[in-house]
Structure formats: structure tokens, C-alpha cells
């Protein structure tokens, strides 16, 4: 008995599976920060690339999965995948009970709260967990990293070195075709 609540020993440990979905276009150090902390909190973490062609991504789903795999390979409990359609349907198919969302600022919270409430309405048994970005990454967004790189700026410290290299290559080839 703990503070009047009866505790029950769980004989068959239910594996806590969490999904950290995103476009990851490109992967930033802020994404990595959230993924590392989520990997410590849950038994299994799926980094899931959202396939949304309407967003006109810079990197293909396969390229984004490769970038994530480079980071995820350090963690035995993390896998990389992709999905289309409703996140809650994907989470149900993966038997995940938690959705991870990174929050950098109040503006992120307002949007993420609406998404979390809609997901709860669609699938009440799936919880959303918000993880605050580390202060060193609170201003970093994929959109800003792409823009700085496109304009020839240095994105080291904002994204992994391999991602910065891919960005430089992507924008060099785009300049050659213009």
C-alpha cells in the first residue's frame, strides 16, 4: 500500500513502446537530444519518419531514415521506421502506447497540444508525452537548419556532421542545376 493506493506486482512486464514521429527533414541535434532521452525512458523507441509528399521534403524518406539510423545504431532499444497516414493507426499497429513530441517554445506547445488532443480523441489509450528540448537546442528547427545551409552558413553544432555534409551536397547540386 502506497499513500492509500494498492500496488500490484506486474508478473508479465508490459514492454513500454514509444514512437517519436517526425519529418526529420533534416535531422537536427534537437531531435537527437529528445530521442536520447526518450530511449532512456522507454523499453523500445521507434523513430518514425512521416511520409507526407505534400510537404515537399528536401530529403527522401530513405535518406532521412539513413540519417536517423546513423544515430539510432548507438542504442539497442531504438529502431527506425517510416509510415503514412494517421499516427495513431501506425502506433496501434506497432503496439505502442506512447507518442513522444519535442517542445521548444510556447508556439510548439499550442500546436502539439491540438495534435495530442486529436490523437487522444481518435485513440484514447495512446498517451502523448512532451519532452522539452534541451536549452542548447531550444531555438533549432529543421526549417532554420535548411535555410542556413542553403545560404552557405555553418550548421555544425545544429545537426550531426553527416547531416551537415548531406545538406552541403544537396545545396551544391541544386545551385549547379539553376
Number of C-alpha atoms within 10 A of each C-alpha: 7 6 6 6 7 7 9 7 6 7 6 6 7 8 12 14 21 28 29 22 20 17 18 21 22 25 24 24 22 24 23 18 17 21 25 16 12 24 21 12 13 16 15 19 28 25 24 24 22 20 16 13 10 6 8 8 15 14 17 13 21 12 14 23 20 13 22 24 16 13 16 22 12 10 14 11 15 23 16 21 16 18 16 13 10 11 18 21 15 16 22 13 9 13 15 21 19 20 22 22 26 24 20 19 12 9 9 12 17 11 11 17 14 11 14 20 14 13 20 15 11 14 16 12 14 20 17 21 15 17 16 17 22 15 10 12 19 14 13 19 21 19 10 13 22 20 13 14 18 17 10 13 12 14 21 16 13 21 23 18 12 12 22 22 14 15 23 19 12 15 17 13 11 11 10 7 7 5
